[in-house]
Amino acid sequence: MDIRRTPGMQLISDRTGEVIYTPPEDEALLRDLLANRERFLQEQADPDPLVRMAVAETSLWTTRKMAVIRKLVEHTTERMRTRLPKTSTREFVDVIFEQPY
């Protein structure tokens, strides 16, 4: 499985500027957390199988959406570099995707 290696990701409140969430950045830690999730999903005891299924489906849906967004960011970055080489930067594209309105 490919693991994110980009540090510095944070979820920041638009209203207060406060950091709400910082995801784990260490690859070994991420792999350990993913392994924990796998164990949780495959347990035969509690929680209810419906809860395990909901967690699994939500996880898959979120992962797929994140992959689509990542591809769209890369495509937009490349297209802007081609069409607007003097003004386009990856940081600019990131701002467009973070604050679309």
C-alpha positions as CSV (number, residue, x, y, z in Angstrom):
1,M,0.0,0.0,0.0
2,D,1.3,3.5,-0.9
3,I,1.5,5.7,2.2
4,R,1.4,9.5,2.2
5,R,4.9,11.0,2.8
6,T,4.0,14.7,2.6
7,P,4.5,16.4,5.9
8,G,2.8,19.6,7.1
9,M,-0.9,18.8,6.4
10,Q,-3.3,20.4,8.9
11,L,-7.0,21.1,9.2
12,I,-7.3,24.8,10.2
13,S,-10.5,26.6,11.3
14,D,-11.4,29.4,8.8
15,R,-13.0,31.3,11.6
16,T,-10.3,31.2,14.3
17,G,-7.2,30.2,12.4
18,E,-6.7,27.4,15.1
19,V,-5.3,24.1,14.0
20,I,-8.2,21.6,14.5
21,Y,-6.4,18.4,13.4
22,T,-2.9,17.4,12.3
23,P,-2.8,13.9,10.8
24,P,0.0,11.6,11.7
25,E,3.1,12.1,9.4
26,D,5.4,9.3,10.2
27,E,5.1,6.4,7.7
28,A,5.6,3.7,10.4
29,L,2.9,5.3,12.5
30,L,0.5,5.5,9.6
31,R,1.1,1.9,8.8
32,D,0.5,1.0,12.4
33,L,-2.7,2.9,12.5
34,L,-3.9,1.3,9.3
35,A,-3.1,-2.1,10.7
36,N,-5.2,-1.2,13.8
37,R,-8.1,-0.3,11.5
38,E,-7.8,-3.6,9.7
39,R,-7.8,-5.5,13.1
40,F,-10.9,-3.5,14.1
41,L,-12.7,-4.3,10.9
42,Q,-11.9,-8.1,11.1
43,E,-12.7,-8.6,14.8
44,Q,-15.4,-11.2,15.4
45,A,-16.5,-9.7,18.7
46,D,-18.1,-6.3,19.3
47,P,-18.8,-3.9,17.8
48,D,-21.8,-4.9,15.7
49,P,-21.1,-6.1,12.2
50,L,-23.1,-3.2,10.8
51,V,-20.8,-0.7,12.6
52,R,-17.7,-2.5,11.2
53,M,-19.3,-2.4,7.7
54,A,-20.1,1.3,8.0
55,V,-16.5,2.1,9.1
56,A,-15.1,0.1,6.2
57,E,-17.4,1.7,3.6
58,T,-16.7,5.2,4.9
59,S,-13.0,4.6,4.9
60,L,-13.1,3.3,1.3
61,W,-15.3,6.2,0.1
62,T,-13.0,8.8,1.8
63,T,-9.9,7.2,0.4
64,R,-11.3,7.2,-3.1
65,K,-12.4,10.8,-2.9
66,M,-9.0,11.9,-1.6
67,A,-7.3,10.1,-4.5
68,V,-9.6,11.8,-7.0
69,I,-9.0,15.2,-5.5
70,R,-5.2,14.6,-5.5
71,K,-5.3,13.7,-9.2
72,L,-7.4,16.8,-9.9
73,V,-4.9,19.0,-8.1
74,E,-2.0,17.5,-10.1
75,H,-3.9,17.9,-13.4
76,T,-4.8,21.5,-12.6
77,T,-1.2,22.3,-11.5
78,E,0.2,20.9,-14.8
79,R,-2.4,22.7,-16.9
80,M,-1.8,26.0,-15.2
81,R,2.0,25.6,-15.6
82,T,1.4,25.0,-19.3
83,R,-1.0,27.9,-19.9
84,L,0.1,30.4,-17.3
85,P,3.8,29.7,-16.7
86,K,4.6,33.1,-15.2
87,T,1.8,33.2,-12.6
88,S,1.1,29.5,-11.8
89,T,2.6,27.8,-8.7
90,R,1.6,24.7,-6.8
91,E,0.8,26.9,-3.8
92,F,-1.7,28.9,-5.9
93,V,-3.4,25.7,-6.9
94,D,-3.5,24.6,-3.3
95,V,-5.2,27.8,-2.3
96,I,-7.8,27.4,-5.1
97,F,-8.6,23.9,-3.8
98,E,-8.6,24.9,-0.1
99,Q,-10.7,28.0,-0.6
100,P,-12.8,27.5,-3.7
101,Y,-15.4,30.3,-2.9
